[in-house]
Amino acid sequence: MTALAVRAMSHSRPAGQKGMLLTGLAVLLLVTGLLAMSSGATGIPVARVLAVLSDALGESDSIQGGDALIILQVRLPRLCLGVLVGAALASSGALMQGLFRNPLADPGLVGVSAGAALAAAATIVLGDALLAPLIGPLPFGALPIGAFAGGLLTTFGLYLVSTRGGRTSIATMLLAGVAFGALAGAVMGLFSYLSDDRQLRDLSFWSLGSLSGASWTKVMTVAPLVLPMLLASPFLARGLNALALGEAEAFHLGVPVQRVKALAILLVAVAVGASVASAGMIGFVGIVVPHVLRLMAGPDHRFLLPASALLGGALLLAADTVARTVVAPAELPIGILTAAIGAPFFLWLLLRRPGGFSL
Amino acid sequence: MTAILEAKGMSYRGGGRLLVNRVDFTVDAGCFTIVVGPNGAGKSTLLKLLCGELAPTEGEIMLGGRPLRSIPPWQLAHLRAVMPQASELGFPFSVLEVASLGVEGIGRGLSRSDRRRIAEQALERADVAHLAHRNYQTLSGGECQRVHFARVLAQLGAGRTFEDRQILFLDEPISSLDLKHQLALLEEARRLVREGIAVVAVLHDLQLAAGLTDDLALMDEGRLVARGAPDRVLTSERLAAVFGVGLVMESLPPHPWVLAGRS
């Protein structure tokens, strides 16, 4: 078969193979998790990691030693947060691409990232001056709460702008998102101009993204916001498949189009808002992961959504492990790493598609 | 004959213009209705109103004795299928997957093998079975149109396990097809009519339309100008008034084509 003929064939695989692929991805996530827990500033053998984990599960009090503490209080919460954030970003990407009918759509398109970043910058820079006199020193959680609220409010606003007579125009939402992104960029520029040295460092560190602040408290806060999205998204799969034909066609096929759109936007805004609030801006996971999976097994969302969650979790975990080991004991912000890998990949996607993309 | 679909005084205003102007329209079970008229006459808008995609600004539409707007989308999908003029696909689905979209969800009570059988049969009937594993995005315009025909056939097939009074809407279904596939698609539509499915199609070719059915609907500037047998609808005066051409229809061909080797 010639190369051209191969490309003309669909990548779609039969259901059995997709099941095996999902199992493979789950195993990959597990192995990455074990490696992530054994590597770091202090190397811990995988066997010891397993022993500590099984002890912890057995709730025996025999857990002793510094390495047990490192695993259970430092690396395990970080692992959980990484998997949650990675899964949230990748499945949100798959959801948004299905909704926008465009393989290059990003969870950031619904304005949640820009809104969260703007609110975070406002909290960092204005927090001391405006809030501190009123409520005393800023509470520990002010930044993530501000970012989360900012992301949700922005998405809600864009949704209102693009909804007329009960119908949401996806194209309007995209363009309004671009306009709001530009505005947010300008205001953020103003904030960095106003900020002092410490605020500037906080600002840039947050915008680069990092899992270094992981704790069980954070995991417990993020999980209830991300898990509903991961559990609910498979129910949107059929609707998104039909939406690939167009909104009218999806309606003809019996899909409650407006409900699917509203639910997908809500789930993405909440999950991405929680991810951005807890780990800062981490780019490209939402584009790269679903795209690789589409190349492997076709665009069926019934496979794509759960597979994106698994591979997104594994990818972010791997990236985080690299980020905290290459310059140990210091850490590289993970956003630098994902952008450094993701951006060239994105360009390569654009180049290998001769017809270009249309919105 | 009983009417499945009944629209009374239906109007639709879009972009400040009256696209459909107080039209009464009924669709009977097992009837083949062809809508003709010049560009911008409101044919596609009429179809969109009748299938529930657009809500009329005035008038009401009843489907099976119930207001069309009160029927939830999933139930509508059992009752009617729609083949649009053109459809681009956002992702590289295979041809079989596109046809399967017609049965997913609609055949929720059907087994996986039944759904697969319905989709494959639909591909056969639309003459695209040999393309089953091709990437839809690499097909030609005519092939795409046939795949969408397979998709609506699959939807009707799955829906028929729940509802027996179905309607198929076709909006210029043969615009990109070669002659052989034009005739094959229309023949397939006639077979559906014989099985009791009502078909409402928009066509441009008057000769073809006249030979296919005895129920022609002529539209002009949003109004339903005439409806009935071709020789009564397509009079020389009307053709001159509506299409602005001086055609003389001395006699309409009873059968505009003879298909050799096919019955």
Interface residues (C-beta under 8 A of the other chain):
Chain A: R7 A8 M9 S10 H11 S12 G98 R101 N102 P103 R238 N241 A242 L243 A244 L245 G246 A248 E249 F251 H252 L253 G254 V255 P256 V257 R294 G298 P299 D300 S358
Chain B: K48 C51 G52 E53 P72 P73 W74 Q75 L76 A77 H78 R80 A81 V82 P84 S87 E88 L89 G90 F91 P92 F93 S94 V95 L96 E97 V98 L101 G102 E104 G105 I106 H133 R134 N135 Y136 T138 Q155
